[in-house]
Amino acid sequence: MQNTSFTNPILVKLARILIIMVIVWIVADFLGIKPSRFIRPRVGMRPVVQPIGDLGADERANMQIFEQSAPSVTYITNKRFQRDLFSFNVMEIPQGTGSGFLWDNKGHIVTNFHVIYEADEIEVKLQNGKSYDASIVGADPDHDLAVLQINAMNLNIPPVMIGSSNDLRVGQKVLAIGNPFGLDSTLTTGIISALGRTIQSMTKRYIHDVIQTDAAINPGNSGGPLLDSFGRLIGVNTAIVSPSGVYSGVGFAVPVDTVNRIVTKLINYGKVGRPGLGISLIPEHIMSRLGIEGVGILEVYKGSSAEEAGLRAVKRLPSGRIEMGDIIIECDGSQVKKSADLIRILDRHEVGDEVDIVIIRSGVKRSVRIAIQSIN
């Protein structure tokens, strides 16, 4: 007897396979899997389109500056020692990171003071991957600057070129190199957004003539170099203005003319003498309440430059009435309206320099020549 179509084993097998395929297809469709993708034709990699012409001049300049300057930019880790509460073992705890850069061929590295603040140990890592223990040569918290030193044997890395901040213009192109969020050797670009800004350091003392830039500066960029389009140092990145603590388009850099002056003193003497006249000043809110413009002298210190120049402080008369002392209205040819003006002017000079000041004494203007002294 011949097999019918219903009993033919081959047909039955094919029918079972077809039923299984239909079930698999339905289940796959229910699960969101498209079986058709498994039977799509394979494709190859797309061909590379060759560029038409060379890279732009601006791109090539960026690349050249980065390749030239990045090897001298360092990654700084601030470490503190902490004792375990249970084992009493001393542990090394990284408490912050920042950037820095080689200042010379003697292993001196410039960074921000706040990058190395309260550090028990400082590690410096170069772009070539080598790490060094660094010692602190000197620090100036008032300008948020510090100088470290590492073993300079066989470094063979050229330091950054030094520029000038005296002739900068708003709109100039700038480049920042640093280690934002621990990402080393990062380049960002922008322009000088403003000049002559004033910011506060950790000591609450004002840093004047600060450069404002829109180049992306984030935590970790602090202490890194701000370069001009020639690859010269024009500032040290130090702060950002941001409610969230990350880049918001407003960054600041200490100008290189200030950096050059401060760093030279730190390397030579380990500290910076704060320039002053040997006086204390009447608080600004009192001067404002009295309607007097200028800086009033509250006290003249014994043996100071101010005493030698004959400046007068506030004096209490026998009657109990207060007699106003000298009021400084001009210093070194610049007008003085408040204490920040006087500090900014003195900050441009060295200890030992002499400056002319104009004072008002009993309603009469007088000119006095006075030597700048260290008040540290």
C-alpha positions, 0 to 999 in steps of 0.5 A: 500500500502506498503512503498517503500525504498524511502519513508520508514521513518526509512531508510530516517532517517538513510540516513540523519544521514549518510549524516550528518556524511559524511559532518562532516567528510569532514569538520573536515578533511578540518579543520585539525581535525582528527575525528579518535582521538575521537574513539581511545581506551583509554590508562592508565598511564604508570607504574613507573619503580623502580630505580635499586640501590641507588642514586650516592654518588655525588648526595647524597652529593649535596642533603645533602649540600643543605639541610644543607646550604639552610636554612641560605641563604637569599633573599634580596630586596633593596627598595627605597622611591620615591615620586609620581609626581602627588599625592606627596605620598611616594612609596616604590619601589623595585630596586633590589634583591640579596642573602645573608647568615647568618654569626652567631647566632646574626642575622648578614647577609653577602652580596655584597655591590652592592646588598644594594647600595642606599637602603632606606629599606632592606627586608630579607626573609628566606627559611622558608618564614619569612621576616625581616627588616634589618639594615646595620651594615657596608659596604666595597665597595672596596671589595664589601661586606656588613653586615646586621642584623635582629632580631635573636630571635627564628631563630634557623637556623645554620649559614654556616660553614666557610672554607679556601680559602688558600688551594683551587685547580683548579678543586675542586667541588663547589656549589652555592646557591642563588636566580637568577632572584628572584627564591629562594633557587636555587642550581647550581654546578661546579668547581673552574676554576681558582684562583688568579683572579683580578676584579674591585669593584664599587669603581674601586679598585681591589679585588685580589685573586678572585675565578673563577668558572663555577657554574651557577651564574646569577643576583640575585646570588650576595651575596650568598655563594660559598661552597666546597664539605664539605658544607663550605663557600669558597667565596661570589659570586659577579660578572659574565663576560657576554655580555648579563648580564646572565650566560656565564660560568665565575663567580667570588667569593670573597675568604672567607679568605678576607671575614672573615677578612673584615666581622669581622671588619665590625661587630666590628667597622662598617667600614674597614680601608684601609691599606696603607703607607701614600704615593701617587704614580706616575701614571703607564703610566709615569713610563712605559714611563720612562722605570722604573719597580716598584712603584714610590713615588709621594708624602709622606704625613705629619705625615704618616708612610712613612714620619716616615720611611724616604721615599722620594718623587719626588722633584723639584730642584732649577734648575727646574729639577725633581729628582726621589724619592724612587721606591718601588720594593719589599714589604713583600718579594714579587716583586712589578712591579705596584701599583696593586701589592703593594695594593694586598700585603698590603691588606693581612695585618692589619693596624698596621702591619709592613712590609719590603719594598725594594726601589731604591734610586739614583740607590742604593737598600735599605731595609726599615721597615714601619708600615701599616696605615689606609688611610681612 
